[in-house]
Amino acid sequence: MPRPPWRGKTPDHTGDDIALDREWGATLLGYFARFPAERGGVLVGIRSAGRVEITAAVFPPQQMATPVRCSFDTAVIEGVNDTLRAVEETRLAPYAATVLGWVHSHPHLGVFLSEQDQRTLNTWTDLDAAAVALVADPFARDDQIAGWGRACGPRRLLVRDDRKALMLNQGAKLADVLSGFARPGQGGLWDVVGCGAVVSVRVSRRAAAHPRTEETR
């Protein structure tokens, strides 16, 4: 069982707080612990005054995955945006309103922004000033998750127990819709990390909407 992600000292912070559900944080750490290499994805959730609330993370097929670096096709971001627009009139809308930013793992490295990470985050915030970045190391002894925002300033994590994250059925629905918006060449296994569950959907390089698999945590 992963250690709680909020252990250790809270850094000085500026800008919006980052809120996440305690079980979602544990699910994310458990997911990352399965991979010896770094893994990156897109954060999904809602924004309110002074706060961003993470409800899910979408992990597309990785273009590169090594112990110190990962990358994915940036066109994935538009596909996730298209997915969220497609569900904005459904029951998923209160949980999956917008893309919040980017998340990746640092297995056995600790939680920090490397020089490359800082460049990546600055690119995100040039396009969306409110974008945030989350870094997680499930093997760290102290802080296991940390967040940053514009100008690579650290953000305070608000860890809650109100289950304000995608549950299994909601994650499965999002994965189903997401598979229909995958671009050509983005085939492979896509994962949606929600609260207590990882939902996976395998997408063909030529066609989408392939059967999904569900894996509870």
Secondary structure as a PSIPRED ss2 file (coil, helix, strand):
# PSIPRED VFORMAT (PSIPRED V4.0)

   1 M C   1.000  0.000  0.000
   2 P C   1.000  0.000  0.000
   3 R C   1.000  0.000  0.000
   4 P C   1.000  0.000  0.000
   5 P C   1.000  0.000  0.000
   6 W C   1.000  0.000  0.000
   7 R C   1.000  0.000  0.000
   8 G C   1.000  0.000  0.000
   9 K C   1.000  0.000  0.000
  10 T C   1.000  0.000  0.000
  11 P C   1.000  0.000  0.000
  12 D C   1.000  0.000  0.000
  13 H C   1.000  0.000  0.000
  14 T C   1.000  0.000  0.000
  15 G C   1.000  0.000  0.000
  16 D C   1.000  0.000  0.000
  17 D E   0.000  0.000  1.000
  18 I E   0.000  0.000  1.000
  19 A E   0.000  0.000  1.000
  20 L E   0.000  0.000  1.000
  21 D E   0.000  0.000  1.000
  22 R H   0.000  1.000  0.000
  23 E H   0.000  1.000  0.000
  24 W H   0.000  1.000  0.000
  25 G H   0.000  1.000  0.000
  26 A H   0.000  1.000  0.000
  27 T H   0.000  1.000  0.000
  28 L H   0.000  1.000  0.000
  29 L H   0.000  1.000  0.000
  30 G H   0.000  1.000  0.000
  31 Y H   0.000  1.000  0.000
  32 F H   0.000  1.000  0.000
  33 A C   1.000  0.000  0.000
  34 R C   1.000  0.000  0.000
  35 F C   1.000  0.000  0.000
  36 P C   1.000  0.000  0.000
  37 A C   1.000  0.000  0.000
  38 E C   1.000  0.000  0.000
  39 R C   1.000  0.000  0.000
  40 G E   0.000  0.000  1.000
  41 G E   0.000  0.000  1.000
  42 V E   0.000  0.000  1.000
  43 L E   0.000  0.000  1.000
  44 V E   0.000  0.000  1.000
  45 G E   0.000  0.000  1.000
  46 I E   0.000  0.000  1.000
  47 R E   0.000  0.000  1.000
  48 S E   0.000  0.000  1.000
  49 A C   1.000  0.000  0.000
  50 G C   1.000  0.000  0.000
  51 R E   0.000  0.000  1.000
  52 V E   0.000  0.000  1.000
  53 E E   0.000  0.000  1.000
  54 I E   0.000  0.000  1.000
  55 T E   0.000  0.000  1.000
  56 A E   0.000  0.000  1.000
  57 A E   0.000  0.000  1.000
  58 V E   0.000  0.000  1.000
  59 F E   0.000  0.000  1.000
  60 P C   1.000  0.000  0.000
  61 P C   1.000  0.000  0.000
  62 Q C   1.000  0.000  0.000
  63 Q C   1.000  0.000  0.000
  64 M E   0.000  0.000  1.000
  65 A E   0.000  0.000  1.000
  66 T E   0.000  0.000  1.000
  67 P C   1.000  0.000  0.000
  68 V C   1.000  0.000  0.000
  69 R E   0.000  0.000  1.000
  70 C E   0.000  0.000  1.000
  71 S E   0.000  0.000  1.000
  72 F C   1.000  0.000  0.000
  73 D C   1.000  0.000  0.000
  74 T C   1.000  0.000  0.000
  75 A H   0.000  1.000  0.000
  76 V H   0.000  1.000  0.000
  77 I H   0.000  1.000  0.000
  78 E H   0.000  1.000  0.000
  79 G H   0.000  1.000  0.000
  80 V H   0.000  1.000  0.000
  81 N H   0.000  1.000  0.000
  82 D H   0.000  1.000  0.000
  83 T H   0.000  1.000  0.000
  84 L H   0.000  1.000  0.000
  85 R H   0.000  1.000  0.000
  86 A H   0.000  1.000  0.000
  87 V C   1.000  0.000  0.000
  88 E C   1.000  0.000  0.000
  89 E C   1.000  0.000  0.000
  90 T C   1.000  0.000  0.000
  91 R C   1.000  0.000  0.000
  92 L C   1.000  0.000  0.000
  93 A C   1.000  0.000  0.000
  94 P C   1.000  0.000  0.000
  95 Y C   1.000  0.000  0.000
  96 A C   1.000  0.000  0.000
  97 A C   1.000  0.000  0.000
  98 T E   0.000  0.000  1.000
  99 V E   0.000  0.000  1.000
 100 L E   0.000  0.000  1.000
 101 G E   0.000  0.000  1.000
 102 W E   0.000  0.000  1.000
 103 V E   0.000  0.000  1.000
 104 H E   0.000  0.000  1.000
 105 S E   0.000  0.000  1.000
 106 H C   1.000  0.000  0.000
 107 P C   1.000  0.000  0.000
 108 H C   1.000  0.000  0.000
 109 L C   1.000  0.000  0.000
 110 G C   1.000  0.000  0.000
 111 V C   1.000  0.000  0.000
 112 F C   1.000  0.000  0.000
 113 L C   1.000  0.000  0.000
 114 S C   1.000  0.000  0.000
 115 E H   0.000  1.000  0.000
 116 Q H   0.000  1.000  0.000
 117 D H   0.000  1.000  0.000
 118 Q H   0.000  1.000  0.000
 119 R H   0.000  1.000  0.000
 120 T H   0.000  1.000  0.000
 121 L H   0.000  1.000  0.000
 122 N H   0.000  1.000  0.000
 123 T H   0.000  1.000  0.000
 124 W H   0.000  1.000  0.000
 125 T H   0.000  1.000  0.000
 126 D H   0.000  1.000  0.000
 127 L H   0.000  1.000  0.000
 128 D C   1.000  0.000  0.000
 129 A C   1.000  0.000  0.000
 130 A C   1.000  0.000  0.000
 131 A C   1.000  0.000  0.000
 132 V E   0.000  0.000  1.000
 133 A E   0.000  0.000  1.000
 134 L E   0.000  0.000  1.000
 135 V E   0.000  0.000  1.000
 136 A E   0.000  0.000  1.000
 137 D C   1.000  0.000  0.000
 138 P C   1.000  0.000  0.000
 139 F C   1.000  0.000  0.000
 140 A C   1.000  0.000  0.000
 141 R C   1.000  0.000  0.000
 142 D C   1.000  0.000  0.000
 143 D C   1.000  0.000  0.000
 144 Q C   1.000  0.000  0.000
 145 I E   0.000  0.000  1.000
 146 A E   0.000  0.000  1.000
 147 G E   0.000  0.000  1.000
 148 W E   0.000  0.000  1.000
 149 G C   1.000  0.000  0.000
 150 R H   0.000  1.000  0.000
 151 A H   0.000  1.000  0.000
 152 C H   0.000  1.000  0.000
 153 G C   1.000  0.000  0.000
 154 P E   0.000  0.000  1.000
 155 R E   0.000  0.000  1.000
 156 R C   1.000  0.000  0.000
 157 L E   0.000  0.000  1.000
 158 L E   0.000  0.000  1.000
 159 V E   0.000  0.000  1.000
 160 R E   0.000  0.000  1.000
 161 D C   1.000  0.000  0.000
 162 D C   1.000  0.000  0.000
 163 R C   1.000  0.000  0.000
 164 K C   1.000  0.000  0.000
 165 A C   1.000  0.000  0.000
 166 L C   1.000  0.000  0.000
 167 M C   1.000  0.000  0.000
 168 L H   0.000  1.000  0.000
 169 N H   0.000  1.000  0.000
 170 Q H   0.000  1.000  0.000
 171 G H   0.000  1.000  0.000
 172 A H   0.000  1.000  0.000
 173 K H   0.000  1.000  0.000
 174 L H   0.000  1.000  0.000
 175 A H   0.000  1.000  0.000
 176 D H   0.000  1.000  0.000
 177 V H   0.000  1.000  0.000
 178 L H   0.000  1.000  0.000
 179 S H   0.000  1.000  0.000
 180 G C   1.000  0.000  0.000
 181 F C   1.000  0.000  0.000
 182 A C   1.000  0.000  0.000
 183 R C   1.000  0.000  0.000
 184 P C   1.000  0.000  0.000
 185 G C   1.000  0.000  0.000
 186 Q C   1.000  0.000  0.000
 187 G C   1.000  0.000  0.000
 188 G E   0.000  0.000  1.000
 189 L E   0.000  0.000  1.000
 190 W E   0.000  0.000  1.000
 191 D E   0.000  0.000  1.000
 192 V E   0.000  0.000  1.000
 193 V E   0.000  0.000  1.000
 194 G C   1.000  0.000  0.000
 195 C C   1.000  0.000  0.000
 196 G C   1.000  0.000  0.000
 197 A E   0.000  0.000  1.000
 198 V E   0.000  0.000  1.000
 199 V E   0.000  0.000  1.000
 200 S E   0.000  0.000  1.000
 201 V E   0.000  0.000  1.000
 202 R E   0.000  0.000  1.000
 203 V E   0.000  0.000  1.000
 204 S C   1.000  0.000  0.000
 205 R C   1.000  0.000  0.000
 206 R C   1.000  0.000  0.000
 207 A C   1.000  0.000  0.000
 208 A C   1.000  0.000  0.000
 209 A C   1.000  0.000  0.000
 210 H C   1.000  0.000  0.000
 211 P C   1.000  0.000  0.000
 212 R E   0.000  0.000  1.000
 213 T E   0.000  0.000  1.000
 214 E E   0.000  0.000  1.000
 215 E E   0.000  0.000  1.000
 216 T E   0.000  0.000  1.000
 217 R C   1.000  0.000  0.000
